[in-house]
């Protein structure tokens, strides 16, 4: 175990010192009248600057990220985050802007955000976009609140949202937070939504359907046009979870498929960083008839070419958060779109689909696909040929510097879809053929190890600082 900084603390040691001031200091307590103030020092670890640097360098050396190895985690799109985008987001002109400064002094960043709204609208086939949601799940909540507001204005009490059984877990939770009840639509043996069930469940009490396309199973929902007709014929709305838009850029647009409300996960499609507790972004896009319900403030362009914030919108769902979303994330998105351009974004999606199909084809003799047809951006493979569980197999991959795939079944409760011994693999477009071949060879090596040295595989990983958590223990503990 790496000791905490508190264990390295020694009295009197420090990295920076504040010298005594040569003028009389004001009692700062008067700045906080009536507030309970600390009377003793905070008690932070007393360590030198180099000890702090070495501590965090050691921690980073025991973490796995896309910058230091393959990360084929299904349904997560762990693509490379170009460092040029980080550099652009840290330019002084962007970094020094404060959201409370006068609008006429921040015209540059407002122009960038306004243009980005247009880029995303074009990418998704929408008419209007808000950049305010600070994560994909908040983008979902935004879209669902818009749907609720739309029906409230119409005087219709629709309180049910239909969701596919292969949906991300955030779909039902976002729907419940927005005040809806959820009903599940099963997928059929081909992995797509059952149209008969859609027709049966779609009625005047249903506000709409939340749908990911391609789905979490790595399949394109080929009946999407029919589903849109069924939903709209009953007065409902179609919601697009943009978790897998990385497969469609420049090829197909959700708005053209019949979706009315959509959100985009910037960390999965537009290369902004994953994890770390944030910041994130989940822009929400809508068709024109729903624009009045978008959250405020809205960025608008005046006739003279200047940009302003507008909040006087009587039918808005209101404000989602302070200020206007995570702007540094949006700058990265803007750079990614400009650098790639329309043809480059299309190539990104084509390469993502190509890589997933290459992976599926190269391993189908030992890990047959759950659905024996070409996949989209990710492939779903069966681990039933293994003499051990996919969980044990996946943990052994860590010893070879490969992040485990997403797992279904066998005590692994990552997704609600009822599949057993399945592995979801998403290589993304940023892996080269050589890198894919390396990962494929590791999969094959561990597969054969599971027969020749089962105990060693079952007790993996052996090289990591953290050992394996027993299968299903999280669910059992709950």
N, C-alpha and C positions, 0 to 999 in steps of 0.2 A: 504493500500500500504506500502511496505517496503521502507523507505526513502533511497535515494542515499547516498553514503559515503560523497559526497560533503556537504550534509545537516548536517552531524555529525562533520564536520571539525571545529577545533578550533585552532587558531594560537598558535604555540609553542608546540603542542602535537605531539609526534612521537613514533615509536616503536624501532627504531635503530638509533644510533648516530655514525657518523664518526669523530673521534678525529682529532684535528689539527696535521699535520705531523711535525716531528722534523727536517726535512730537506727542503731545498728550492724546491718549486714546479715549474715544467716546465710549460710554457704557452702552453696549449694543442691546442690553436687556430692555431699554426704553422703546426699542423698535417693535417689541412683541408684547404689548400690554396685556395682562391677564393670561398669558400663556405659561404653562409649566415648562421651565427651562432646566436643562441638565446642569447639575452642580459639580459633577465629577467628570474627568476625561472619559472619552468614549471607550477606551480600552482596546484600541486597534493593535494588531501585531506590530511589534517593533523589530523591523528587519531592514537590511540594507537594500538599495535599489537593485543590485545585481542578484541578490537572493530572490527578489520578487520576479525578476526576468527569468531566472533559471527555474523557478517553481512553475510558472505558466508554460515555459518551453517544455518541461518534463510532462506536464499534463497534456499538452498538444501532441506530444510524441506517442501517447497512448490512446489517441482518438483516431477514428477513421473518417476520412472525408473524400470527396470527389477529387480533391487536389493531390491526394497521395495514394489513390488506388481505385480499382473498379468498384462501382456502387450500383449493382443491378437490382435495386429495391423496387419491386413492382408497385405500380400505382403512385409513385412518388416523383418520377421524372427527375432523377438526380443528375441533371446536366451541368456542364462546366459553367462557371460564372466568370465571364471575361473580365480581366483585371482593368482593362481600359475603361470599363463602365464605372468601376470604383473610383478611378482617377478623376473621371468627369464629375461624378457626384461630389467629389471633395474639392473642386475648384473654389477659390475664395469667393467668387461672385455668387455661388449657390450656397456655400456653407455659411456665409455671413448674413443671409436674409432672415429676418424675423417676421413671423406672421402678423404681428401687431403694428408693423411699420406702415406708413401711408401707402395706399395702393399704387399711387403714381410713382413710387420709388421701387416697385417690384414688378415692373412691366415685363422684364425678361423672363422670369420664372413663370408668370401667368401665361405668357405666350407659349412657353414650352408645354405647360399643362393643358392649355386649350388645344394645341395641335395634337398632343397625345390622345386626348379624348376622340379626336377625329380619326386618328390612326386605328384605335381600338374599335371604334364604330365600324370602320371599313373592314377590318379583319373579321369581325363577328357578324356582319350583316345587320347592324342595328342602326338606329337613328339618333340616339342620345346616350351619353355615358356619364357616370359619376366616378371620380377617382377617390372618393372619400373613404370607402371601406378599408380597414386596416389589416384584413386577412381574408383568405378565401371563404372561411366560415361566416365572417361578417358580411361578405358579399352575398352569400346565400340568404342570410337574415334580411339584408337590404331588399333583395328581390322579392322575398316572401312578404315583407311588410308592404311593398308596393302592390303586390297582388291583393293583399287584404284591403289596402286603402282603395284600390280600384273598385272592388265589389261593395265596399261600404258606401262609396259615392253613388253607386248604382242602386243602392238599397237592397242588395242581395246578401242573404246570410249564408254564405258558403264557408264551411268550417272543416273541410276534408281535403287533404293533399294525398295523392297517390304516388307511391315511391317504389321503384324496382327493388327486388330482393338482392340485387348485386350492387346497390348504391353505397356510397361512402357513408360512414356512421354519422357524419355531420348533417346529412340531409334530413333524417327524421328529427334530430335534435334542434336544428334550425327551424323546422316547421312547427315543432311544439313551442319553441320560444316565441314564434310569431303568432301563436294562438290557434294553431290548427291541430286537428286530429290526423293521424297517419293511417293509411291502409296500404298493405304491401301487394304489389303485382309480381307474381312469380315469373321467372324466365323458363322457357321450354327446353326441350332436350337439345336444341340447337344453340342455346345460350342467349336468345333474344326474347323480348317481352311477348307474352301470350296475348294475342289480339282479342281472343274471345273473352278473356278476363278483363281486358281494358274496356271492351264494349259493355260488359256486364256491370262494371263498377262505375263507369263514367255517367254521372247523372247531375241533376240540378243542385245537389248539395256539395258537389266536388268543385273546388276552386281551380284545380289543375293537377298536372303531373310534373314531378321533378325527374329529370332524365339526364344521364351522362352518356354522351355519344362521341367516340367509342366508349363502350362500357368498361367497368372494372375487370371484366373477363377478357379484355383485349379484342372485343368484337364490335364491328359496326352494326348499329341498329338499323337493319335494312328495311324495316317497315315504318320508318320514322314519318314518311309522308302520310301514310294511312293513320298513324297514331295522331298526328296533328289534325287531320280531318275529323276524327272521332271526338277529340277534345274540343275543338272549336265549334263543332255542330251542337254541342251541349252547352255552349257559352263559356267554357273553361279556358284557362291559359296554360301555355306550355313553358316550363322553366328548364333552362339549360345549365347544368353543372359543368363548368368549363375545365374540370380537372384534367381532361384528356385532350384538350384542344391542340396539344403539341403534335397530334397525328394529322391535323386537318388544315393547318395554315396555308393559305393560297390554293387549297384544293377544294374545300367546301366550307360554307359559312352557316353557322347555326340559324341565323335569321332567315336564310333562304330555305331552310328545312321546315320552317313554320314555328320556330321558337319565338316567344314574345318577350321573355325576360331571360337574361343571361348573366353569368359572372365569369371572370377570368382569374385564374391563379397565376400571378406574375412569376412566382418562384418555380412554377412548373412549365411555363410556356415562354416567358420573356427573360429567363436566365438570372433573375434576382436571387440573392442568397437564401438558402433554406435555414430553418432552425435558429438556434441561439436565443430563442425567446422573442424573436422579432428583430427589426421591424418587418412587417409583411404588407401585402396589399392585395385587395380583391375587387378590382373595378367591376361595377355593375352596369350592364347595357340594356336598353329597352327599345321597343318599337315606339313610333311617334305618339301613339294614343296613350302611352303611359308616361311620357316625359314629365308631365305636370306633377307627378308623384315622387320624382327623384329627390333625394335629400338636399338640403341647403347647407351652406351657400353654394350657388352654381357660378361657374366662371363664364362670363359672357363677353362678347366682342362688340364694341360700339361701332357706329358708322364711321367714326374718325380713326378707327384702327386701334384704339386703346382697350384695355381689358379691365373688367371690374368684377367684384363679387356681387351676386344678386341673391337676396333672401326673401323678397316679397312674392312668395308663391303660396297662395292659400290652400292648395291641395297637396302640398308636400308631406312626406312622412316625417319631416323635421330634420334635426341635426343628428348625425351618428356619433360624432366625437369632436374633440376640440380642434379648432382650426380646419385644415383641409387635407387630411390623410397624411401618409408618410411620403413626403415629397422627395426625399433622397432615393427612395425605391423607384419612384416615377422617373427620375432622371436616368436611372440605369435602364429602365424599360425603353425610354426615348432613344438612348444611345444604341441599344440592341436593335431596335427597329430600323433606325437610320443606317446603321452599319450593314445590316443584311439586305434591306430593301425588299420589295415584293418578291422578286425571284429568289433571293436568299432565304427568306422565310419559308417559301414553298420547298426549297431544297432541304431545309431543316426537317420539315415534316416527312418528306420522302425518305430521307436518310434514317429517321427514327423508325419508320415502318420497315424499311429494308433491313436494318440491324436486328430488329425483333424477329423477323421471319428467318433471317440467316441463323440466328441462335436456335430457333425452334427446329429448323430443318437439320442442323448439325447434331442435335441431341435426341431426335425423335426415336432412334433405335433403342435407347435406354430409358429415356423420359418421354413417353408418347404424349402428344398434346391432348388435353381434355376435350377440346373441340377440334377434330381433324380437318381443319381448313386454314387457309392463310389468316394470320392475325393482323392486328393493326400495330400500335406502338409498343405493345407488350404481349408476351406469350404466357399461356397458362399450361404448365406441364404436370403430368402425373408422376408421383413418386412411389407408386404402388409396387414397382419392381425392386425397390430397395429392401434389403433384409432388416433395415432399421427404419426409424421414423424420419421424415423430411426435416424435422426439428434437429435431430442429431446430425444429419447430413449437413444442414445449413451451418451449424456451429463449427463443424470441421473446416468449412471454407475460410473461416477467419484466420486459421493458421497459415493459409496461403495468401493472405492479404486481399481476399475478396469478401466484400460485404454480403451477408446472407440475403436471399430473395425474400419476398413476402410469402407467408405460409397460410394455407387454409387447412382446417381440420386437424385431427390428431392432437387435440388439446390446445391448438393455437387458434385463438378467437379474434383474429385481426379483422375479419370481415364477416358480415352476416350471412353471405351466401353459403348454403349447406354443401360444401365440397369436402372430400376427404383426401388426405395425402396429396395435396396440390401445391405447386410452387408458382408464384407469379413473378415474372422476370421482365424488367424494363431496362434495356441497355442504353437507351437514348441515342441521339444522333452524334454525340460528341466522342463516342468510342470508335477508334479505328478498327479495321479488319484484324490487324495484328493484336490489338487489345482484346477484341472479341474472341479470337482464337486462343489467347492465353486463358481467358475465363472458361471457355469451353473445355480446354484441356484440364483445368483444375476440377471442373465438374466431373469429368470422366475419371480422373485420378481418385477422387474421393468416392465415387461410385464403386470402383473396384476395391478400394480400401475397405469399404463397408462389408465386403464379402471376405476379404483376406485377413482383416484385423478389426473385427466388429467392436471389440471392447475399446480399442483406442479411439475409434470414431465416436462411439457412444459417450465417451468421457471428454470429448473435445468441447471447447478449445483448450489447447495446451500452452499457447504462446501469449495469451492475453493476460492482463492484470485481473480481469473480472471473470469469474467462472459462471457456468450455466445455471440459470434459474430453472427449477423443475417444471416440466410441461404442465400447462394449465393451472399453475399455482396461483396466478393472479386472479383467474376467474373463480377458483375454489375459495380463495381468501375473501373475495367479495361476497 
